[in-house]
Amino acid sequence: MKTKPDFMLVVLAAFGLGLAATMLLPMTTSSSVAAPASALQAGVIQPE
């Protein structure tokens, strides 16, 4: 007769998998870095 895995182990494994997916998914899908909307936000000083 096969033994069933412990319920807490299954819950912790599912939680860990979800946590890893939550942390890694945004890094893999976003290929661009957020850019400032204007030169003022970027800190660029343009002499006139």
Backbone torsions as a table, in degrees:
resi	resn	phi	psi	omega
1	MET	NA	130.8	-178.6
2	LYS	-80.5	145.4	178.4
3	THR	-90.9	140.5	178.5
4	LYS	-80.9	145.6	177.0
5	PRO	-66.9	152.5	-179.8
6	ASP	-63.1	140.1	-177.0
7	PHE	-62.4	-41.9	-179.8
8	MET	-63.5	-36.3	178.4
9	LEU	-63.5	-41.3	179.2
10	VAL	-66.3	-42.4	179.9
11	VAL	-64.7	-44.1	179.6
12	LEU	-66.1	-37.2	178.0
13	ALA	-65.6	-41.5	178.4
14	ALA	-65.7	-40.5	178.5
15	PHE	-64.2	-44.5	179.6
16	GLY	-64.2	-39.5	178.3
17	LEU	-65.6	-42.7	177.3
18	GLY	-64.3	-39.7	178.5
19	LEU	-65.4	-42.7	179.0
20	ALA	-65.0	-40.8	179.1
21	ALA	-65.3	-38.5	179.5
22	THR	-65.8	-37.0	-178.8
23	MET	-77.2	-36.3	-173.2
24	LEU	-88.9	-26.5	-175.1
25	LEU	-62.9	-47.5	179.7
26	PRO	-62.9	-31.1	-179.8
27	MET	-70.6	-31.9	-177.3
28	THR	-84.4	-27.8	-175.5
29	THR	-87.6	-28.1	-176.7
30	SER	-94.0	116.9	-179.0
31	SER	-100.9	-7.7	-178.1
32	SER	-117.8	154.9	177.7
33	VAL	-99.3	141.3	-179.8
34	ALA	-62.4	126.7	-178.5
35	ALA	-103.1	148.8	176.9
36	PRO	-62.4	148.3	-176.9
37	ALA	-75.8	-27.0	-177.7
38	SER	-141.0	170.1	177.7
39	ALA	-67.0	-30.3	179.7
40	LEU	-66.2	-41.3	178.2
41	GLN	-68.7	-30.4	-179.5
42	ALA	-78.2	-12.0	-179.5
43	GLY	83.2	19.8	179.9
44	VAL	-87.4	124.4	178.6
45	ILE	-102.0	119.5	-178.8
46	GLN	-106.0	110.3	178.2
47	PRO	-67.8	143.7	-179.3
48	GLU	-110.6	NA	NA
